[in-house]
Amino acid sequence: MSNIVTGWIKAFLVLLLLSPVLVSAHHGRGEFFGGQMHEIEGEVAAILWRNPHVMVTVQSEGPDGTEVLWQLEGSDAGTLARRGLTDEHIKVGDLVRAVGRKSDRRAHWLATAHILLPNGTEMIFGRDEPRWSGDYIGGDQGAETMPIQDSVEPGGIFRVWIRDTGGTPYDVLESPPLTPEALSAYESYDPLRDDPVLDCVIPGMPRVMTVVGSRPIEFRRQRDDILLHSENFNLTRIIHMTGEGDANEESVSPLGYSQGQWDGNTLIVTTTRISWHFFDLPPLIGIPQSQDIEIVERFVLNEDEDKLVYNFWANDPVNFTAPIEKENFMTWDWQPGEVLRTDNCIDYVDVP
């Protein structure tokens, strides 16, 4: 049998094995927080460089000598590109060394931190210092630089904002104020089984704002209103600024109906008429959400106009016993020249 045919058969078998597990790749990263750092060595068997998570499969040898397929999960392709990492750096057949935080939910699954390539170059998937090599891509030093353009000079809130720290904040909230029914549903929710985004269902509010990682947002003017575009699922919200109309007469939708007003340098956005079924405000994931929910966001621009603080408040009289509020939930920075990329959700089962 030719080497080409053998290679095709091997690739097909690897992808066939991956299909049942890669469907679970659209999820939060809480499963890795308590895990230990784990190092492996082996041959790259498959690469899926796509959104919402890059996946590299490494065929390694277990303690008993049997072959083990490790799944190395990275963040989205857009975030990695901003750190200088693309699929041009790694290929199937490479013998690599890798380290990452081990999942506490799934065997042989790592949140990728570092990969050492055969040529001695180290890929750093987060913002850590190099682990093995002085020749590296990624980390803080690996982030791409963009030329400053006149179109992105300071303009108040109307420009692109990105979270420079990366990741999504996960402050501890031990006892969310929920009704007994909502608490029961929240405790039984399994993000690897019950999350609609597993099937590439585009989410709504508040998830499109609160589970964004390092994906940027952009504010634009549209006549009297404001457009808020997020790289997260390529969604655009309309913030109605005229104060005209009755929100209660608007149709429900996953993003809801948003009305805004200015308070000095703060844009206050109140959103109602939301049809998305889950309240996701990390670390609260999978709380049931009714169409009676009201969400108030405050985007606070600092005096230097280079930081945008995000404050969050919500109340759902059906599922909450008190409002849920987080001040300073996250901060976006203005980085001259930053642009939005596409972030299309691609079902990992649909392997070409």
SVG drawing of the C-alpha trace seen along z (x, -y; Angstrom):
<svg xmlns="http://www.w3.org/2000/svg" viewBox="-47 -65 64 67">
<polyline fill="none" stroke="black" stroke-width="0.4" points="0.0,0.0 1.4,-3.4 2.4,-6.0 -0.2,-8.4 -3.0,-5.9 -1.8,-4.9 -1.7,-8.6 -5.3,-9.2 -6.5,-6.2 -4.7,-7.3 -6.2,-10.8 -9.6,-9.4 -9.5,-7.1 -8.2,-10.0 -11.0,-12.3 -13.5,-9.5 -12.3,-9.0 -12.5,-12.7 -16.0,-13.3 -17.8,-12.2 -15.7,-14.4 -15.1,-17.5 -18.7,-18.3 -18.2,-19.4 -15.6,-22.0 -18.0,-25.0 -17.9,-25.5 -16.6,-27.6 -13.2,-26.8 -14.1,-26.2 -13.2,-22.5 -9.5,-23.5 -9.3,-25.8 -8.6,-23.2 -6.6,-21.0 -2.9,-20.3 -0.3,-21.2 0.4,-18.1 3.2,-17.6 3.0,-15.2 5.1,-14.3 3.9,-12.8 3.0,-13.2 0.4,-15.7 -2.4,-13.6 -5.0,-16.3 -5.3,-20.1 -8.6,-22.0 -7.6,-25.7 -11.1,-27.3 -13.5,-29.1 -14.6,-29.0 -11.6,-26.9 -8.5,-25.7 -7.9,-22.0 -4.6,-20.1 -4.7,-16.3 -1.5,-14.6 -1.0,-10.9 1.1,-9.9 2.1,-6.8 0.4,-6.0 2.1,-4.6 1.2,-1.0 2.6,-1.5 -0.8,-2.0 -1.5,-4.8 -3.5,-7.8 -5.0,-10.7 -4.7,-13.9 -6.9,-16.9 -5.0,-20.2 -7.6,-23.1 -6.6,-26.7 -8.7,-29.8 -10.3,-31.1 -8.4,-31.6 -8.8,-35.4 -7.3,-35.8 -4.4,-33.5 -3.7,-35.5 -3.4,-38.6 -0.6,-36.8 1.1,-35.8 0.0,-32.2 -1.5,-30.7 -1.9,-27.2 1.2,-27.9 3.4,-27.1 2.3,-23.5 1.5,-20.6 0.2,-17.0 3.2,-14.7 5.2,-17.1 6.8,-15.5 6.0,-17.9 6.2,-18.5 3.2,-20.2 2.0,-21.3 -1.3,-22.5 -3.8,-22.4 -5.7,-19.1 -9.5,-19.0 -11.3,-17.7 -14.2,-16.6 -12.6,-14.8 -9.7,-12.4 -6.8,-13.3 -7.9,-16.9 -5.6,-19.9 -6.0,-23.7 -3.0,-24.3 -0.3,-26.5 2.9,-25.7 3.8,-23.6 7.5,-23.0 7.9,-22.4 10.5,-20.1 12.6,-23.1 12.9,-24.3 10.4,-27.1 7.9,-27.4 4.3,-28.3 2.9,-30.2 -0.9,-30.1 -1.4,-32.4 0.6,-35.3 3.2,-33.2 7.0,-33.4 8.7,-30.9 9.0,-27.5 11.6,-25.7 13.1,-28.0 14.3,-31.5 12.9,-31.2 9.1,-31.5 5.9,-32.8 3.0,-34.1 2.9,-35.3 3.1,-39.0 6.0,-39.4 4.3,-37.5 1.3,-39.7 1.0,-41.2 1.4,-44.9 -1.0,-47.0 -0.2,-50.2 -1.9,-53.3 -4.5,-54.6 -6.2,-58.0 -9.6,-56.3 -8.9,-55.0 -7.7,-58.1 -9.4,-58.8 -13.1,-59.4 -14.8,-58.9 -16.5,-55.6 -16.8,-55.2 -13.9,-52.8 -12.7,-49.3 -12.1,-48.1 -10.3,-44.9 -9.6,-43.3 -5.9,-43.3 -5.7,-40.8 -7.3,-38.0 -9.8,-35.4 -13.1,-36.1 -13.2,-37.1 -14.5,-34.4 -15.2,-36.0 -16.6,-33.7 -20.3,-34.1 -21.1,-31.2 -24.8,-31.7 -26.6,-33.3 -30.0,-34.8 -32.2,-32.2 -35.7,-30.8 -35.7,-27.1 -36.8,-26.1 -34.1,-28.2 -31.5,-26.9 -32.4,-23.3 -32.2,-24.0 -28.8,-25.8 -27.3,-23.0 -28.4,-20.3 -27.1,-22.3 -24.2,-20.6 -22.3,-22.9 -20.8,-20.0 -24.3,-18.6 -26.9,-21.4 -25.3,-24.4 -27.2,-25.3 -23.9,-26.7 -22.7,-23.1 -24.9,-23.0 -23.7,-26.4 -26.9,-28.1 -26.0,-31.8 -26.6,-33.0 -28.2,-36.1 -28.0,-38.5 -26.2,-38.6 -23.8,-35.9 -22.7,-37.8 -21.3,-40.5 -20.2,-38.6 -18.5,-35.5 -16.3,-37.2 -12.7,-36.2 -10.4,-38.6 -12.7,-39.2 -13.1,-43.0 -16.2,-45.2 -16.8,-48.3 -19.2,-51.2 -20.5,-52.9 -22.9,-55.7 -26.1,-55.0 -27.9,-58.3 -29.4,-59.0 -28.7,-55.4 -25.6,-53.4 -24.4,-50.1 -22.5,-47.8 -20.7,-45.2 -19.0,-42.3 -16.5,-39.9 -18.1,-37.3 -20.3,-35.5 -20.2,-38.5 -23.3,-40.0 -24.5,-43.7 -26.8,-45.2 -28.8,-48.3 -28.9,-50.7 -31.9,-53.1 -31.0,-56.5 -34.0,-58.7 -36.2,-57.5 -39.1,-57.1 -41.4,-54.1 -42.4,-51.6 -40.1,-48.6 -43.1,-46.5 -44.5,-46.7 -41.3,-45.3 -40.9,-41.7 -38.8,-39.4 -35.4,-38.3 -32.2,-36.7 -30.5,-40.1 -33.6,-41.9 -34.5,-45.5 -31.8,-48.0 -32.4,-51.6 -29.5,-53.9 -28.8,-57.3 -25.8,-59.3 -24.8,-60.2 -21.6,-62.3 -19.0,-59.9 -21.1,-56.8 -23.4,-55.1 -26.2,-53.4 -28.0,-50.6 -31.2,-49.0 -32.2,-45.8 -35.5,-44.0 -37.6,-41.7 -34.9,-39.0 -35.9,-35.5 -32.5,-33.8 -33.2,-31.1 -30.0,-31.2 -28.4,-33.8 -24.6,-33.5 -22.5,-35.8 -19.3,-33.9 -19.0,-32.0 -22.8,-31.7 -23.4,-29.6 -26.8,-28.0 -29.1,-29.9 -32.6,-29.8 -33.8,-33.2 -37.3,-34.4 -38.5,-37.0 -39.2,-39.3 -35.5,-39.8 -34.1,-43.4 -30.4,-44.0 -28.7,-47.4 -25.1,-47.8 -22.9,-50.8 -20.0,-51.5 -17.8,-54.1 -15.2,-55.9 -12.2,-57.2 -10.8,-60.7 -7.9,-59.7 -10.4,-57.9 -8.3,-54.8 -10.2,-52.5 -13.9,-51.4 -15.2,-49.9 -18.2,-47.5 -20.6,-47.4 -23.5,-44.9 -26.9,-44.7 -29.8,-42.3 -33.0,-41.3 -35.4,-38.4 -38.5,-38.4 -39.3,-34.9 -35.9,-33.3 -34.1,-35.7 -34.9,-36.6 -32.8,-39.7 -30.9,-41.5 -27.5,-40.2 -24.9,-42.9 -21.2,-43.1 -19.3,-46.3 -16.1,-46.5 -16.9,-43.1 -14.4,-43.8 -12.3,-46.6 -11.7,-47.1 -8.6,-49.0 -8.2,-51.1 -5.4,-49.8 -4.7,-51.9 -5.1,-50.0 -7.0,-47.1 -9.7,-45.7 -12.5,-43.2 -12.1,-39.7 -14.7,-37.2 -15.6,-34.7 -18.0,-32.3 -19.0,-29.3 -18.2,-26.1 -19.5,-22.7 -16.6,-20.5 -18.5,-17.4 -18.6,-18.7 -14.9,-17.8 -13.9,-18.3"/>
</svg>
